[in-house]
Amino acid sequence: MGEAEGKKDEADYKRLQTFPLVRHSDMPEEMRVETMELCVTACEKFSNNNESAAKMIKETMDKKFGSSWHVVIGEGFGFEITHEVKNLLYLYFGGTLAVCVWKCS
């Protein structure tokens, strides 16, 4: 009975970690939703290459919302940035991966 409960808890944890957890955002709702979907898609597509995922996110954001977007993806990093108002999204994805997207021109 203990093993079955352990497997159920692990499955629940993995399911929770497949959705992005927004840590901070000042983006308008529509932009935030689009950016979150883009981040999830890029991180899943390039699960072993954060550099390629960041490049995909940046290029797509530049095309869709104008130039000067910046992206950081990784584990265990700190940051202090200056950004344009209503153009920041910081989220966690997959349990340990953090994604920060902001515009600074």
PyRosetta script that sets phi, psi and omega in degrees:
from pyrosetta import init, pose_from_sequence

init()
pose = pose_from_sequence("MGEAEGKKDEADYKRLQTFPLVRHSDMPEEMRVETMELCVTACEKFSNNNESAAKMIKETMDKKFGSSWHVVIGEGFGFEITHEVKNLLYLYFGGTLAVCVWKCS")
pose.set_psi(1, -33.5)
pose.set_omega(1, -179.9)
pose.set_phi(2, -65.7)
pose.set_psi(2, -38.7)
pose.set_omega(2, 179.8)
pose.set_phi(3, -67.2)
pose.set_psi(3, -40.0)
pose.set_omega(3, -179.6)
pose.set_phi(4, -63.7)
pose.set_psi(4, -41.0)
pose.set_omega(4, 178.2)
pose.set_phi(5, -66.6)
pose.set_psi(5, -39.6)
pose.set_omega(5, 178.8)
pose.set_phi(6, -63.1)
pose.set_psi(6, -41.9)
pose.set_omega(6, 178.8)
pose.set_phi(7, -67.6)
pose.set_psi(7, -37.1)
pose.set_omega(7, 178.9)
pose.set_phi(8, -66.0)
pose.set_psi(8, -43.7)
pose.set_omega(8, 178.2)
pose.set_phi(9, -61.9)
pose.set_psi(9, -41.3)
pose.set_omega(9, 179.4)
pose.set_phi(10, -65.8)
pose.set_psi(10, -40.6)
pose.set_omega(10, 178.5)
pose.set_phi(11, -64.7)
pose.set_psi(11, -40.9)
pose.set_omega(11, 177.9)
pose.set_phi(12, -63.8)
pose.set_psi(12, -40.8)
pose.set_omega(12, 179.7)
pose.set_phi(13, -63.7)
pose.set_psi(13, -45.2)
pose.set_omega(13, 179.5)
pose.set_phi(14, -63.6)
pose.set_psi(14, -38.9)
pose.set_omega(14, 179.3)
pose.set_phi(15, -65.3)
pose.set_psi(15, -40.2)
pose.set_omega(15, 178.7)
pose.set_phi(16, -65.4)
pose.set_psi(16, -32.7)
pose.set_omega(16, -175.5)
pose.set_phi(17, -81.7)
pose.set_psi(17, -2.5)
pose.set_omega(17, 177.6)
pose.set_phi(18, -87.6)
pose.set_psi(18, -7.5)
pose.set_omega(18, 178.0)
pose.set_phi(19, -104.5)
pose.set_psi(19, 141.3)
pose.set_omega(19, 179.4)
pose.set_phi(20, -72.2)
pose.set_psi(20, 140.5)
pose.set_omega(20, 177.0)
pose.set_phi(21, -108.9)
pose.set_psi(21, 111.4)
pose.set_omega(21, -177.6)
pose.set_phi(22, -76.5)
pose.set_psi(22, 119.6)
pose.set_omega(22, 178.5)
pose.set_phi(23, -85.4)
pose.set_psi(23, -42.9)
pose.set_omega(23, 177.5)
pose.set_phi(24, -157.1)
pose.set_psi(24, 140.1)
pose.set_omega(24, 175.7)
pose.set_phi(25, -156.8)
pose.set_psi(25, 138.3)
pose.set_omega(25, 171.6)
pose.set_phi(26, -120.6)
pose.set_psi(26, 14.5)
pose.set_omega(26, 178.7)
pose.set_phi(27, -73.3)
pose.set_psi(27, 153.2)
pose.set_omega(27, 170.6)
pose.set_phi(28, -62.5)
pose.set_psi(28, 152.6)
pose.set_omega(28, -173.4)
pose.set_phi(29, -52.3)
pose.set_psi(29, -48.8)
pose.set_omega(29, -176.5)
pose.set_phi(30, -63.3)
pose.set_psi(30, -43.6)
pose.set_omega(30, 179.1)
pose.set_phi(31, -65.8)
pose.set_psi(31, -40.5)
pose.set_omega(31, -179.0)
pose.set_phi(32, -62.2)
pose.set_psi(32, -44.7)
pose.set_omega(32, -179.4)
pose.set_phi(33, -63.2)
pose.set_psi(33, -45.4)
pose.set_omega(33, 178.7)
pose.set_phi(34, -61.8)
pose.set_psi(34, -42.5)
pose.set_omega(34, -179.4)
pose.set_phi(35, -66.9)
pose.set_psi(35, -40.9)
pose.set_omega(35, 177.6)
pose.set_phi(36, -61.4)
pose.set_psi(36, -45.2)
pose.set_omega(36, 178.9)
pose.set_phi(37, -61.8)
pose.set_psi(37, -40.3)
pose.set_omega(37, 177.9)
pose.set_phi(38, -63.5)
pose.set_psi(38, -43.5)
pose.set_omega(38, 179.7)
pose.set_phi(39, -62.6)
pose.set_psi(39, -44.7)
pose.set_omega(39, 179.4)
pose.set_phi(40, -62.8)
pose.set_psi(40, -45.4)
pose.set_omega(40, 179.4)
pose.set_phi(41, -60.0)
pose.set_psi(41, -47.1)
pose.set_omega(41, -178.3)
pose.set_phi(42, -65.2)
pose.set_psi(42, -42.6)
pose.set_omega(42, -178.7)
pose.set_phi(43, -68.4)
pose.set_psi(43, -32.8)
pose.set_omega(43, 176.4)
pose.set_phi(44, -75.0)
pose.set_psi(44, -40.5)
pose.set_omega(44, -179.0)
pose.set_phi(45, -66.2)
pose.set_psi(45, -41.6)
pose.set_omega(45, -179.2)
pose.set_phi(46, -114.2)
pose.set_psi(46, 58.2)
pose.set_omega(46, -174.8)
pose.set_phi(47, -64.4)
pose.set_psi(47, -22.8)
pose.set_omega(47, -179.3)
pose.set_phi(48, -107.3)
pose.set_psi(48, 7.0)
pose.set_omega(48, -176.1)
pose.set_phi(49, -143.3)
pose.set_psi(49, 90.5)
pose.set_omega(49, -178.5)
pose.set_phi(50, -64.0)
pose.set_psi(50, -31.5)
pose.set_omega(50, -179.5)
pose.set_phi(51, -63.7)
pose.set_psi(51, -44.0)
pose.set_omega(51, 179.0)
pose.set_phi(52, -67.2)
pose.set_psi(52, -37.8)
pose.set_omega(52, 178.0)
pose.set_phi(53, -63.9)
pose.set_psi(53, -44.7)
pose.set_omega(53, 179.3)
pose.set_phi(54, -63.3)
pose.set_psi(54, -40.2)
pose.set_omega(54, 179.1)
pose.set_phi(55, -63.0)
pose.set_psi(55, -43.1)
pose.set_omega(55, 179.0)
pose.set_phi(56, -61.8)
pose.set_psi(56, -44.9)
pose.set_omega(56, -179.8)
pose.set_phi(57, -63.3)
pose.set_psi(57, -47.8)
pose.set_omega(57, -178.4)
pose.set_phi(58, -60.9)
pose.set_psi(58, -48.0)
pose.set_omega(58, -178.0)
pose.set_phi(59, -63.2)
pose.set_psi(59, -39.9)
pose.set_omega(59, 179.2)
pose.set_phi(60, -67.9)
pose.set_psi(60, -42.5)
pose.set_omega(60, 179.1)
pose.set_phi(61, -65.1)
pose.set_psi(61, -39.4)
pose.set_omega(61, 177.6)
pose.set_phi(62, -60.5)
pose.set_psi(62, -42.0)
pose.set_omega(62, -179.4)
pose.set_phi(63, -70.3)
pose.set_psi(63, -41.0)
pose.set_omega(63, -172.5)
pose.set_phi(64, -81.9)
pose.set_psi(64, -38.8)
pose.set_omega(64, -172.6)
pose.set_phi(65, -122.8)
pose.set_psi(65, 16.6)
pose.set_omega(65, -179.6)
pose.set_phi(66, 92.2)
pose.set_psi(66, 167.1)
pose.set_omega(66, -172.7)
pose.set_phi(67, -78.6)
pose.set_psi(67, 178.0)
pose.set_omega(67, 176.5)
pose.set_phi(68, 79.0)
pose.set_psi(68, 29.9)
pose.set_omega(68, 174.8)
pose.set_phi(69, -88.2)
pose.set_psi(69, 147.0)
pose.set_omega(69, 179.2)
pose.set_phi(70, -128.6)
pose.set_psi(70, 146.5)
pose.set_omega(70, -177.1)
pose.set_phi(71, -138.5)
pose.set_psi(71, 134.9)
pose.set_omega(71, 172.6)
pose.set_phi(72, -126.8)
pose.set_psi(72, 129.5)
pose.set_omega(72, 177.1)
pose.set_phi(73, -130.0)
pose.set_psi(73, 133.3)
pose.set_omega(73, 177.7)
pose.set_phi(74, 171.4)
pose.set_psi(74, -170.4)
pose.set_omega(74, 179.5)
pose.set_phi(75, -121.5)
pose.set_psi(75, 136.5)
pose.set_omega(75, 172.4)
pose.set_phi(76, 63.3)
pose.set_psi(76, 51.7)
pose.set_omega(76, 176.4)
pose.set_phi(77, -124.4)
pose.set_psi(77, 155.4)
pose.set_omega(77, 174.5)
pose.set_phi(78, -117.6)
pose.set_psi(78, 159.9)
pose.set_omega(78, -179.3)
pose.set_phi(79, -157.6)
pose.set_psi(79, 156.7)
pose.set_omega(79, 173.1)
pose.set_phi(80, -140.6)
pose.set_psi(80, 118.2)
pose.set_omega(80, -174.1)
pose.set_phi(81, -131.1)
pose.set_psi(81, 159.5)
pose.set_omega(81, 169.0)
pose.set_phi(82, -111.3)
pose.set_psi(82, 131.5)
pose.set_omega(82, -175.4)
pose.set_phi(83, -142.2)
pose.set_psi(83, 164.2)
pose.set_omega(83, 174.7)
pose.set_phi(84, -72.9)
pose.set_psi(84, 143.3)
pose.set_omega(84, 179.6)
pose.set_phi(85, -61.9)
pose.set_psi(85, 141.1)
pose.set_omega(85, -179.8)
pose.set_phi(86, 66.3)
pose.set_psi(86, 29.7)
pose.set_omega(86, 179.7)
pose.set_phi(87, -141.4)
pose.set_psi(87, 42.0)
pose.set_omega(87, 179.6)
pose.set_phi(88, -133.7)
pose.set_psi(88, 136.7)
pose.set_omega(88, 173.6)
pose.set_phi(89, -141.4)
pose.set_psi(89, 126.4)
pose.set_omega(89, 177.3)
pose.set_phi(90, -128.5)
pose.set_psi(90, 119.2)
pose.set_omega(90, -176.6)
pose.set_phi(91, -140.7)
pose.set_psi(91, 161.3)
pose.set_omega(91, 173.1)
pose.set_phi(92, -106.4)
pose.set_psi(92, 144.6)
pose.set_omega(92, 179.1)
pose.set_phi(93, -144.6)
pose.set_psi(93, 135.5)
pose.set_omega(93, 175.7)
pose.set_phi(94, 73.1)
pose.set_psi(94, 19.7)
pose.set_omega(94, 175.5)
pose.set_phi(95, 90.1)
pose.set_psi(95, -48.6)
pose.set_omega(95, -175.0)
pose.set_phi(96, -121.9)
pose.set_psi(96, -10.8)
pose.set_omega(96, -175.7)
pose.set_phi(97, -91.1)
pose.set_psi(97, 131.8)
pose.set_omega(97, 177.1)
pose.set_phi(98, -114.8)
pose.set_psi(98, 144.1)
pose.set_omega(98, 178.8)
pose.set_phi(99, -129.1)
pose.set_psi(99, 129.3)
pose.set_omega(99, 176.4)
pose.set_phi(100, -124.3)
pose.set_psi(100, 124.1)
pose.set_omega(100, -179.8)
pose.set_phi(101, -125.1)
pose.set_psi(101, 127.4)
pose.set_omega(101, 178.8)
pose.set_phi(102, -150.3)
pose.set_psi(102, 160.1)
pose.set_omega(102, 178.8)
pose.set_phi(103, -113.6)
pose.set_psi(103, 132.2)
pose.set_omega(103, 179.3)
pose.set_phi(104, -145.5)
pose.set_psi(104, 112.3)
pose.set_omega(104, -178.0)
pose.set_phi(105, -114.3)
pose.dump_pdb("model.pdb")
